[in-house]
């Protein structure tokens, strides 16, 4: 038998809802839904809410009419980020090879850790689960196998079991179980297989994950490209995509949100863009990045998108610099006769802070604005988010 990696996926159960219940234990056992920005739709549900039939992404205005005895909460992302950091830090107690995949998911390479922890891999992931539950108060499901794709599948199995028996939250797909697991897994349930791909494969009578792995390499590559071929071997237990503990810097950063009410008010839209601008810049500073190109987007009531982008004279991560350009772009694409539903800001052409050349011109202004942005971060770190705002006067 060939040498296999040992990959685990740790996934926090109903994460946003779990965080809210952690901070307010009176919510335990009640149907809880967490709402998106501006309370537009449902982005997280407790198990009790799921049992009622509430769907992910369901518009809030529909849900509150149909499901009246449910606790609906506005999202608190500062809180969720803090709990996420605590969970991810705990994982490093078991292995240095941790790849944070999202705010509530992380891949672990546990290879070689049995001697360190003096127990089996199954016992290690159970210890991880109990540690996070007891020390932080968050329930997690953990899948264990030989590749990220199989670990993801195992994690989904663990979640299903956990719904029936909360005392169980782990699942392993071992070498002898791979074929049997793939035979009972519909192709659309595989991580990375979207609706269109699943439809295409079903047209070729490929309905299960196992059917897919029996296909000829040349055919898969012709139909799906290298991504499809990688998927096949990940499903067969080869770790094509190893766990990468090094954080991958983003190529772009975007923040968007729908308005609570459709509007054509330019002042309101300008304030919303200013808010998104700050969130983008704060994330740039977090990653130590500068932005060379900034763009804005307005989405109309009919979902038509209007956008504009511009190159900055000097790369920056200061919202005070960004807003000078945002005003110009908003003036360019705004139409008072159009009703808008959302807007957003995107930072593009990102570079590291220490790899750009400061302009000889306006350097005093740029340095001043950078200090203002740093001071803003410190104020929010001490007093919380949304304590300061850039009003529309910053865009005038």
Secondary structure, DSSP 4 states (H G I P E B T S, - for coil): ------EEEEEETTHHHHHHHHH-GGGTTS-EEEE-GGG-BEEEE-HHHHHTTPPTT-BHHHHHHH--SSEEEE--HHHHHHHHHHHHHHHTTT-S-EEEEETTEEEEE-TT-HHHHTS-HHHHHHHHHHHHHHHT---EEEEEESSHHHHHHHHHHHHHHHHH-TT--EEE--GGGHHHHHHTSBGGGSTT--HHHHHHHHHTT--BHHHHHTS-HHHHHHHHHHHHHHHHHHHTT--SS----SPPPPS-EEEEEEEEEEE--HHHHHHHHHHHHHHHHHHHHHHTEEEEEEEEEEEETTS-EEEEEEEEEEEE--HHHHHHHHHHHHHHH--TTS-EEEEEEEEEEEEEGGGSPPPSSSHHHHHHHHHHHHHHHHHHHHH-TTSS---GGGG-
